[in-house]
Amino acid sequence: MSSSLKIAEQTLRIEAESILNLIPRLGEKFEHAVKLVFECKGKVILTGIGKSGQIARKLASTFASTGTPALYLHPAESSHGDLGVIAKTDLVIALSYGGEANELNAIINFISRNGVPLIAVTGKVTSTLAKAASAVLDVSVSREACPLNLAPTSSSTATLAMGDALAMAVLEQRGFKSENYAELHPGGSLGAKLMRVKDIMKTGAALPFVKKESSMKEILTAMTHQSVRGAACVLDENGKLAGVITDGDIRRFLEKNQDPFTKAAHDLMSHSPRTIDSNELAEKALFLMEQFRIQMLIVLDQTSNTPMKPVGMLIYQDLLSSKVR
């Protein structure tokens, strides 16, 4: 094995061990930290300088995307007016492996005067930062993965892992669901996979809905000039779903009938159209369309008083445009 591969393997082993060594430290202190975050009525403000600051930025994003309002506060900027972002209903999580970063002093003093709780994530549980905190999370490591034992490597990995553990424990405490995640990630591929049919379907008066008694001319007009083309949803006298007419239905009907324009919608509609509930995952809708090789699904709302009344239409191309795949 080359020297570079040996160093890489050693680095990964040391960093992996630094994370595993955190597990025995999870206990009442960790649960207290979870309680502080969960019961916070305002924002969770993360802070740190240097490598700790970079990790704090990432954790602020993790908290925010999993249901906990959070932001990053740069310690140096805090002394120049940014302390104003901290309210008495907030919670501060400060990251500092040594726990003696001078840049954090202004924040520690400010929140101490204003009764704002502090969670310290540090490798020195007797440090100034730890002594000022309401809860302390110990992320100490036996050594850095750096061959010189200088560059923050296993210590920064342990800090990030502990922060993620805290965020995930709070997520579970909140009962945060996949649909909540999707709502906070509308532009991402993960969020797209968690979108609901109701988020993508077409709705409104411009949809091609016709009655069972509608003439061929009315059907063609609806299918040509409405926002959804190539299909029309057939409704009965109560506005409930009776069937569907597609371009293919019309072509086949024209081939078999000498006088098709004397007929009405109920003469050529398909009586068992494919449907989907508005609350289903869009990914399931995509699967159904590809399985049955169809371009459109009629959307129903099974929770309403009239579950067979269409509330929209879902188009295959719209699913692809929404990056559901």
CORMO-V67558 format. One record per backbone hydrogen bond with DSSP energy under -1.0 kcal/mol. NH is the residue of the N-H (numbers start at 1). CO is the residue of the C=O. If there is no record, write none. Layout:
<<NH | CO> <NH | CO>>
This chain:
<<6 | 2> <7 | 3> <8 | 4> <9 | 5> <10 | 6> <11 | 7> <12 | 8> <13 | 9> <14 | 10> <15 | 11> <16 | 12> <17 | 13> <18 | 14> <19 | 15> <20 | 16> <21 | 17> <22 | 19> <23 | 20> <25 | 22> <26 | 23> <31 | 27> <32 | 28> <33 | 29> <34 | 30> <35 | 31> <36 | 32> <37 | 33> <38 | 34> <39 | 35> <42 | 89> <44 | 69> <45 | 91> <46 | 71> <47 | 93> <52 | 49> <54 | 50> <55 | 51> <56 | 52> <57 | 53> <58 | 54> <59 | 55> <60 | 56> <61 | 57> <62 | 58> <63 | 59> <64 | 60> <65 | 61> <66 | 63> <68 | 63> <71 | 44> <73 | 46> <78 | 74> <80 | 77> <82 | 77> <83 | 78> <84 | 81> <85 | 82> <86 | 83> <90 | 87> <91 | 43> <92 | 117> <93 | 45> <94 | 119> <95 | 47> <96 | 121> <104 | 101> <105 | 102> <108 | 104> <109 | 105> <110 | 106> <111 | 107> <112 | 108> <113 | 109> <114 | 110> <116 | 111> <119 | 92> <120 | 135> <121 | 94> <122 | 137> <123 | 97> <127 | 124> <129 | 99> <131 | 127> <132 | 128> <133 | 130> <134 | 118> <135 | 118> <137 | 120> <139 | 122> <149 | 146> <157 | 153> <158 | 154> <159 | 155> <160 | 156> <161 | 157> <162 | 158> <163 | 159> <164 | 160> <165 | 161> <166 | 162> <167 | 163> <168 | 164> <169 | 165> <170 | 166> <171 | 167> <172 | 168> <173 | 169> <174 | 170> <176 | 171> <181 | 177> <182 | 178> <183 | 179> <184 | 180> <192 | 188> <193 | 189> <195 | 192> <197 | 280> <198 | 278> <199 | 196> <200 | 197> <201 | 197> <202 | 313> <207 | 204> <209 | 207> <210 | 233> <212 | 235> <214 | 211> <219 | 215> <220 | 216> <221 | 217> <222 | 218> <223 | 219> <224 | 220> <225 | 221> <226 | 222> <227 | 206> <232 | 245> <233 | 208> <234 | 243> <235 | 210> <236 | 240> <239 | 236> <241 | 308> <242 | 234> <243 | 234> <244 | 270> <245 | 232> <247 | 230> <250 | 246> <251 | 247> <252 | 248> <253 | 249> <254 | 250> <255 | 251> <256 | 252> <257 | 253> <262 | 259> <263 | 260> <265 | 214> <266 | 212> <267 | 264> <268 | 265> <269 | 265> <270 | 244> <276 | 298> <278 | 300> <280 | 277> <282 | 195> <285 | 281> <286 | 282> <287 | 283> <288 | 284> <289 | 285> <290 | 286> <291 | 287> <292 | 288> <294 | 289> <297 | 314> <298 | 274> <299 | 312> <300 | 276> <304 | 301> <309 | 306> <311 | 299> <312 | 299> <313 | 202> <314 | 297> <316 | 295> <319 | 315> <320 | 316> <321 | 317> <322 | 318> <323 | 320> <324 | 319>>
